[in-house]
Amino acid sequence: MKASVTAHKDYTVAKIDDRVYSAFLEHLGRAIYTGIYEPDHPTADANGMRGDVAQLVRDLNIPYVRYPGGNFVSAYNWEDGVGPRAQRPTRLDLAWHTSDSNAVGVHEFSDWCDTVNTKMMLAINLGSRGLDDARNFVEYVNGPTGSKWGDLRKKNGRAAPFDVNLWCLGNEMDGPWQIGHKTADEYGRLANEVAKTLRAFDKGLELIVCGSSHSDMKTYPEWERIVLEHTYENVDHISLHMYFANRAKNTANYLALNAKLDRYISTVESTINVVKGNKRSRREVGISFDEWNVWYHSNAQDRAILEGNEGWPHAPRLLEDVYNFEDVLQVGCILNTFIRKSNVVRIACIAQLVNVIAPIMTDPAGAAWRQTIYYPYYFASIFGRGTALNLAVKCPGYDADVADNVPYVDIAGVHDDDGGTVSFFIVNRHLTDSIDAEVSLQGFGAGARIIDHQVMTHSMLEAVNTATDQTNVAPKKGSGAVIEDGLVKAKLPPLSYQMIRVSLA
């Protein structure tokens, strides 16, 4: 079986926003406590943050981390997480039926972000709270001293503003499960008033309004239209969420799900354009895909806690999906989709970062390690920065539940900002057959050579990484990829992920 791809220097999609490789951390399960924060851990720094986890995060070069939720934020009082720790209250979290000590709040999270070279993307509670609390939170975080909230921040140890520029106006407000769930008109009107108020404080803030929690919502995509009709002139992005599952144990259907993701993004892009046209606006609104990942492995084991049968435990094991090799292929396809949709997807956050449906896993008082999905995320984040190429792909396909003629080869190409390298991220979805792939390099000049080739394959789709076998599923140096007559030639094993980087110098 063969696949041919044409990559032309001048045929591009868009400059990729680095924020597409962002992440998410919620006060949920062990994401914070025994995830990033564990004061008694041997690697903990003076602030109680785990050094081993920080290094794994640092290696990913993550631009932003969304915080503190998620469903958690819709009943969160930000004031509980500031001031002396001994005086902070323990609160019951209704979203996940757990308790939270508030030992980590915006100050501690900001310090952690500094240590891992990332920035905060903060979410505002528009579920149980409203406009005035939103204004107060933003003023506490970004306001000058000499005012009530700036002086309180100074009293709590930080005189300089945090200078957070990305703000989420609530979370999944279309969802009936959400504390403070609203109709599209109710939410749209509130979000617009909050946005106007925050713009009065600082016109330079980037504001993200809630879109649909997933594309199977009964209100989708009318929710987006109504919310944007209210907010279009005052927001910068609309958020989308999607999680991926293989409950039927059908690999072919599972690995076709990014076709559904592609449709989801395209539909919301069209909705944005309809509202823009209706308003005769020149304003550009993008998509913030600020929750995405594989999530289904842990569902059964979480039921007792989520149904309230275990009281209100603090930082229990929740949503701790143990990812396998099959999930590597899925995450590779998702990231490829974001690259190909970089004209409208400006921000994306893998959900989440540590322990909770995450690429990094920890044991309390023990090891931290890379889950299988860490690697495609790493490769895209490190080498997928630049301009997305508009690739022409000719490849056999197959019919799946979500789409017909899904190509066996899923590929994205990125031309780096310096113009000296092109990186290709490739998934072969075929269950049994290798594919001979040829990528024609056009307009890039002579002298191309392969400088890196990484391959991920495994004999077992169910293979996982553990604390005692941390590299069971890991990339290996590829062999056999060559450049001949302007063609990058490589054999793609069945059910494989690989990255090929080409120097153009």
N, C-alpha and C positions, 0 to 999 in steps of 0.2 A: 504494500500500500504506500502511496506517495502523497505528499502535500507540498504545494509550492506557495511561496509567500513573496510579495514584492514590497520592499521598503525603499521609499524614495525620500531623499533629504528634504525636498520642498513640499511633500504631501504630509501635512501634520494635522493633529486634532487641536491641541492647545498646549500652552505652557502648563505643566503640572504644578499645582499648588502644593508646596511641601507639607501642608497641613493634612493632606490626604493620608499621611502615615502617622496620624495621632492615635491616642488611646483613651481609655476610660477607666476610672477607679471609683467605685461606689462604696458607701458604708453598708456592705452586704457580706455576710459570711466572713471569710478570712481574707478578704481583699486588703483591708487596712490592718487589722489586728492579727498578728503572726504572718501577715503578708509583707507589707512594706515596713510595718512598725512592730517591733518586738524588743523592748528595752533590755531583756535578760539574754538575748541571743549573743553568742560569742563574737559576732561581727558587728554588733550594734554600735552606732556612733553616739556622740554626746546627746543627741536628740532622740535616741532610742530607735533610730531607723536602721534596718538591716543592711549591712554593707554588701553582702553577697547578692542580695536582690538588686540593690542600687547598681551594681556593676553590670548585671544582666540587662537592666533597663537602659543604662547608659550606652551599652553596645548597640542598641536599636536606633539611637539618634532620633528620638521621638520629639516632634515639634511642640505638641500640646497634649495635656491630659485633662479630660473633662472630669469634673468633681462637683459635689459629693454624691450625685445621683442624676438620673435613674429614679425609679419609683420612690426611693428613700427621700428624695428632696421634696416631695409633695406634702410632707408633714414635718419638715425639718425647720427648726428654729436656729438660725445661724449663730445667734447670741450664745447658745449653749456651748459652742466650741471655741469661745474666746475667754481670756482672763485666766487667773490661776487655776491649774488643773484640779487642785484639791477642792475648789469651789464649783466645779462644773457638775451639772446634774446628769444622772443616768436616765435616759429616756427609753420608753418602749416604742419600737419601730413597728408601725402597723402594716407596712408594705411587706415585710419579710418575717413578721412575728418573732422578732428577736429584741434584745436590749442593746443599747449603745452607751458606752461610758463617756463619750465625747472627749476622750484623751487626745484625739487628733481633731484639729479644726483648721481653719484657714491659715493661721500662722504656721503651724507645724507642716501643713501640706505645702505651703509656699517654700519653706526651708528645704523640704525634700525635693521639690521641683528644681531648686537651685543646684542641689547635689547631683542630680541626674541630667542636668542641662536641658530642661524642658520648661514650658510655661503653663500657667493655669488657664483653664477654660471653665468658668464657673456657671453653675446652674442656680436659678432663682426659684423659690417656692411660690408657684402661682396656683397651688391646690388649696391648702388650708389657709394661705395668707394672700396678700394682695399688693396694691400699688405702693402704699406707704412703707411696708416692710421691704419691698424690692428697692425702693429709693434709699432707705436707710442702709441696706446691705452694700449697695454700690458705693455710697458715700463713705461707709466704714472702710471699704477696701481701697478706694481710689481718692478719697477726699483729702484736702489739705488740713494740716493742723491749724488750730485757731477756730475750728468748728467743733460741734459736739462730737460727731462720729470720728473725725480725725484725731481729736484729743483723746478719745477713748482708745483708739488704736495705739496711739503713742503710749498711753498709760499701760497698755498690754504688751509693750516691748518693741513697738515698731513705729518710729516717727515718720519715715518715708512712706508714701503711698505704695501699694503693691503694683499699681499700673496694669491691671488686668483689662485687656481689650475685648475679649470674647465672652459674651454672656448669653446663656440659654434661657429663654423666657418660659420656664416650666418644663415639664417632661410628660410626653405621651398623654396630653390632655384629652385626646379623643377616646381613650380607653376607659370603659366602665369600671375596670379594676383600680383606677387611679384615685387616690384621695383627692377630692375636689374636682372630679370629672365634670366637664362642661360640654355643652353643645358647641358646634363650630361658631355660631354667632356669639354666644356668651364668651367663649375663649378669645375669639378674634377681636371683639371690642375691648376686653380687658388687656390683651397683649398690646394692642395699639396704644392704649392710654399709658401703659407702663413704658412702652418704647418712646413715646413722646416725652414722658417725664425724664427718662434717662438721657435722651438727646438734649434736653434742657440743661442737664448737668454736664454732659460731654458729648459734643456732636461727633467725635471720632470713634465712639464705641462701635463694635460690630455686634449686631443683635441677631439672634437665631430664634425663629418662631417655630412652634411645634407643627409638624406635618403628621401624616398617618403613622401609627405604630407598626403597621405592616400592610402589605398590599391586599390582604384578605379581609380587611376591615370593611364592614357594610357601608361605612360612610366614605370610603376611599373611591375616587379621588375628589368627590365633591367637597370633602373637608378642606382640602388644599385650596380649592377655588374660593370658598367662603372666607377662610382665614386670611388669605392673601388679599381679597377684596377689602377687608378691614385694614390690613397692616402694610400693604405693598410699599408705600412711600416712606415707611419708617423702619423697615427691617432690611437685613442684608442676606439672610439665608433662611431656608426652610428645612427643618430636620426630617430625616427618614430613618427608620429602623428596620432591620431584617435579620432573622436568624435562620440557620440552615440545619436540616435534620434528615437522617436516613432511617427513619423508624421502620420502614418496610424492608430494610436490608436489601435494597435494590441499587447497586452501585451505579448502573447506567443512568437511572433516573436521578439519583443523588447528584451526580457530577454534571447534570444538565441544568441544575437549579440557577446557575448564574444567568441563564436565558430569561428567567423570571425576574431576576434582579435588573437586568438590562431593560426590560419592559417597564418595570416600576420606575426607574430613573427617567426613561424617555417620556412616560405618561406625565410625571410631575413636571418635567421640563416643558412639555407642551402646555400644561395648566398654567405654569408661570408665564408663558408667552401669551396665553389668552388674556390673563389678567392685565399683563403689561399693555397689550393692545387695547383692551377695554378702557384703560385709564390714560391711553395716549402718553405713556410714561417713557422716559429715557433711562430710567433706573434699572440696573441689572441686579437681579436676585438669584443667588446660587443655591445649591443643595449642600447641606451639612449632613452627611450620612453618619451620624454620631453614635450609632450602635449597630455593630455587625459582628457576627461570628457563627461558628458551629455551636449548637446548644441542643442536646437531647440525651446525652449519655447519662446524666445524673438525675433525670426527672423522677424516676421511681424512688430513689433513695432520699430525695428531698421532701417527700410528701408529708411525713409525720410532723416535721418542723413547720412547714408552710400551713398546715391545717391546724396548728396550735396545740398539737398533742404532746409537746415537750416543753410547755411553758414558754419562758422568754429567755432562751439561752443567749449568752454573749459570744459573738464571733464563732458560731458553730460552722461545721463543714456544710456549705450550701453551694449548689451549682458548680461543684468541682468535677467538671467533665475531664476525664482522662482521654486525651486525644490519641488517635491511632494514625497509621500511615494514610489511610483513605482520606482523612481530614486534611492532610497536607495538600492533596490534589484539589480539594474543595477550596481551601483558603487561597491557593494559587490562582484558581479561576476567579474568585471574588476580587482579588487585588488586580488581576488583569482587566476586569470589567471597570474598576474605578479608573485605571489608567486610560482605557479607551473612552471613558466618559468624562475626561478631565476638563472638557469645555464647560461643564455645568457642575460637576462634583468638586467643590472647593475644599471641603473638610471631610474627613472620615475618621472614625474612632473605633478601633478594635475593642470589643467589649467581652471581657475586661482584660486587665493587664497582669494581675497576680492572683492565683488560686481560683478565683471565680471565673469560670469559662475563659481561661486565660492561657497565654503562651508560656507563662512562668509558673512553676509550682514550688511550694515550700513544705517542709516539715517543721512544726514548732520545735525550737531548740536544735534543729537539724539542718539538713541540706536544702539548697535551692537548685533547681535544674530547669533546663529548657524542655518544654513539651514539644511534640513533633511539629506543631504548627508555628513554632517560633521561627523556623528557618525560612519558609517562603515570605513571612512578614519581614524578617531581617533583610533578605536579598532585595525585596522591593523597596524598603525604606532606605537602604544604603545606596543601591545602584539604580533605583527607579526615579531619580530626580532629574528634571530637565524638560524636554518637549516630547509629548506623546506622538508617535508616528501613526499615520493613518495607513495601516497595512492592508494590502489586498491579498486575501487568502483563498486558495483553491484547495479543497480537501473534502474527501467523502464524509458523510454525516450519518446520523441515526435519528429515529423518531423516539421521543421520550414523552412522559406524561405532560410536561410543561411546555414543550415546543417540538416542532418537526424539524428534521434535517439539522440537528445540532452537530456542528463540525467536531470530528474526533480530536483535532488539534486546536487548543485554545492558546492564543499567543498575543503578547503585547510587546511593543518595542519602544524604547526611550532613547532619545539623542541627548546626551548630557549638555549642560550649559556651556561648557568650554568648547564643545564641538568636536572633541577628540575621541569620543567613545559612543558606541551604540550597544545597549543591553537588551537582550531578548529573554523573556520569561515564558516558558513553554510547558503546557500540560498535554500529554497524550491520554485521552479518555478511553481509548479502545481497551476492552477487557482482555484481549488475547493477542493482538497483533502489534508488531513493531511498525513504525512508519518512517519512511525515508523522507526527511524534510529538506527542502532547499529554500534558502532565503536569498533573493536577488537584491544586492545592494546597488542602488542607482543614485547618482548625483553626489556620492560621497567622495569621489576621487579614487585614485589607485593607492596601493600600499596597505590595504586592510589586512589585519592579522588577529587571530584569536588570542586574547590575553587571560581569559578565565573561562572555565567550563565546569559547572557544578551540577551534579545529578543526584536525584533522590529516587530510589526504587526500594522495594522490599518484597520478599516472597510471601509475606502475610499482610493483608490489608488491615488486620486487627492489631498489628504490632504497635507497642507503645514504649515510651521512655519512663523510667522510674528512678527513684533516688539511688537505687543500687545498680541500675543499668541505664545510665543517662544518655548513652549514645547508640542505643539499639536502632533508633531511626534518626539518621543524620546524613547530611550531604557528603558526597565523595567526589573527588576530582574525576571529571569525565575524560573519556578518551575517544578518539575517532572523529571528532568534529574537525573539519578542515575548511579552508577557503580556496576555491578553484574557479578561475575565470569570473570573479565577482559574485560567486555563489557561496553562501555559508551552507555547508552540507553536514547534516548530523542524523544519526539514527536515534529515533525516539522509542525506547522500550515501551511495551504496553503498561498502562497505569503508571506513568512516570512524570516527575517534575524536573525541569532543568533550567538553568540560567546559562546563557552564552553571551560573553562580553567581547566586543570587537573593537580593537584600536584602529583608528582611521589615519593615524600618523604614518 
